[in-house]
Amino acid sequence: MNTYNKQELDSILEQHKLWLESKGGTRAVLGSADLSNLDLQGADLRRANLIRTNFSNSNLSGADMSDADATYANFKNACLNDAIFRDADLRNANMSYAQMLNVDLHRADLYRTDFNNTSLNDGVLNNPSLSRTIIKLRDTSKPSCFTSQ
């Protein structure tokens, strides 16, 4: 597992910020990194590669991980209050024992995500927002959902 000191991590996040703003830089690739026990409050990790990253016991309050790939990431015991995971890939992530109040999981892929003993706001996982959602219905003139061609 890769480890980073504060200076290296700050440099990666600065380059990632430039990349997000289309001003050069490079995308943050922190896959398989050990970022446990760190204060990453408010970090901008949008669209970052966080596959198998260990965030256990870290403070990620207010962090933005929209569109990030965090499959198999470990957020056990992490503070994720006010974090944003819009459109993030959280498949098989470990969120057990995490503090996740006021978290935004809009359209996040939560397949097999472990929420065991996680502190979540009531209804955060079962109140989909359908405003401005386009739902295309099948052509009812066809006998089934399957089309033969």
C-alpha positions in Angstrom: 0.0 0.0 0.0 1.4 3.4 -1.0 1.9 6.0 1.8 2.3 9.7 1.4 3.7 12.4 3.7 1.7 15.7 4.1 3.9 17.5 1.6 3.5 14.8 -1.1 -0.3 14.6 -0.5 -0.7 18.4 -0.7 1.2 18.4 -4.0 -1.0 15.6 -5.4 -4.1 17.5 -4.4 -2.8 20.8 -5.9 -2.0 19.1 -9.2 -5.5 17.5 -9.1 -7.1 20.9 -8.5 -5.3 22.3 -11.6 -6.4 19.2 -13.6 -10.1 19.7 -12.6 -9.8 23.4 -13.7 -8.3 22.3 -17.0 -5.1 24.3 -16.2 -2.7 21.4 -16.6 -1.9 19.3 -13.5 -2.7 15.6 -13.3 -5.6 13.6 -12.0 -5.2 12.3 -8.4 -4.5 8.6 -8.5 -4.5 7.5 -4.9 -5.6 3.9 -5.5 -4.2 1.5 -2.9 -2.9 4.4 -0.8 -2.9 4.4 3.0 -4.6 7.7 3.9 -5.8 6.4 7.2 -5.9 8.7 10.3 -5.5 11.9 8.2 -7.3 15.2 8.3 -8.6 15.6 4.8 -11.5 17.9 5.8 -12.9 19.7 2.7 -10.6 17.9 0.3 -11.5 18.2 -3.4 -11.3 14.6 -4.7 -13.8 14.9 -7.5 -13.1 12.4 -10.3 -10.1 11.0 -8.4 -9.0 7.4 -8.6 -9.5 6.1 -5.0 -9.8 2.4 -5.7 -8.9 0.4 -2.6 -7.7 3.6 -0.8 -7.7 3.2 3.0 -9.4 6.2 4.6 -10.1 4.5 7.9 -10.3 6.8 10.9 -9.8 9.8 8.7 -11.6 13.1 8.8 -13.2 13.7 5.4 -15.9 16.1 6.6 -17.1 18.3 3.8 -14.9 16.5 1.2 -16.2 16.4 -2.4 -15.8 12.9 -3.9 -18.3 13.4 -6.8 -17.6 11.2 -9.8 -14.7 9.5 -7.9 -14.0 5.8 -8.3 -13.8 4.6 -4.7 -14.5 0.9 -5.4 -13.3 -1.3 -2.5 -12.2 1.9 -0.6 -12.1 1.6 3.2 -13.9 4.4 5.1 -14.3 2.4 8.4 -14.6 4.7 11.4 -14.1 7.8 9.1 -15.9 11.1 9.7 -17.8 11.8 6.5 -20.3 14.4 7.7 -21.4 16.8 4.9 -19.3 14.8 2.3 -20.4 14.7 -1.3 -20.4 11.4 -3.2 -22.6 12.5 -6.2 -22.3 9.9 -9.0 -19.4 8.3 -7.2 -18.6 4.6 -7.6 -18.7 3.1 -4.1 -19.2 -0.5 -5.0 -17.8 -2.8 -2.3 -16.7 0.1 -0.2 -16.5 -0.3 3.6 -18.4 2.5 5.3 -18.9 0.5 8.5 -18.9 2.6 11.8 -18.5 5.8 9.7 -20.2 9.1 10.7 -22.2 10.1 7.6 -24.6 12.9 8.6 -25.9 15.2 5.9 -24.0 13.2 3.2 -24.9 13.5 -0.5 -25.1 10.0 -2.1 -27.2 11.2 -5.1 -26.8 8.6 -8.0 -23.8 7.0 -6.2 -23.3 3.3 -7.0 -23.7 1.6 -3.7 -23.6 -2.0 -4.8 -22.4 -4.2 -1.9 -21.3 -1.1 0.1 -21.1 -2.0 3.8 -23.0 0.4 6.0 -22.9 -1.8 9.1 -23.2 0.4 12.2 -22.9 3.6 10.2 -24.5 6.8 11.4 -26.7 8.1 8.6 -29.6 10.6 8.4 -33.0 8.9 8.2 -34.0 8.2 4.6 -30.7 9.1 3.0 -30.7 5.7 1.2 -34.3 5.4 0.2 -35.5 8.9 -0.9 -34.5 9.2 -4.6 -34.8 12.6 -6.1 -36.8 12.4 -9.3 -36.8 16.1 -10.1 -35.5 16.8 -13.5 -35.1 13.1 -14.2 -36.0 11.8 -17.6 -37.5 8.4 -17.7 -37.9 6.8 -21.1 -40.8 4.3 -21.2 -40.9 1.4 -23.6 -43.1 1.6 -26.7 -46.4 0.2 -25.5 -47.3 -0.9 -29.0 -44.8 -3.7 -28.8 -45.8 -6.9 -27.0 -42.8 -7.0 -24.6 -39.8 -5.0 -23.4 -37.6 -7.0 -25.8 -37.4 -5.9 -29.4 -36.7 -8.3 -32.2 -34.5 -7.1 -35.0 
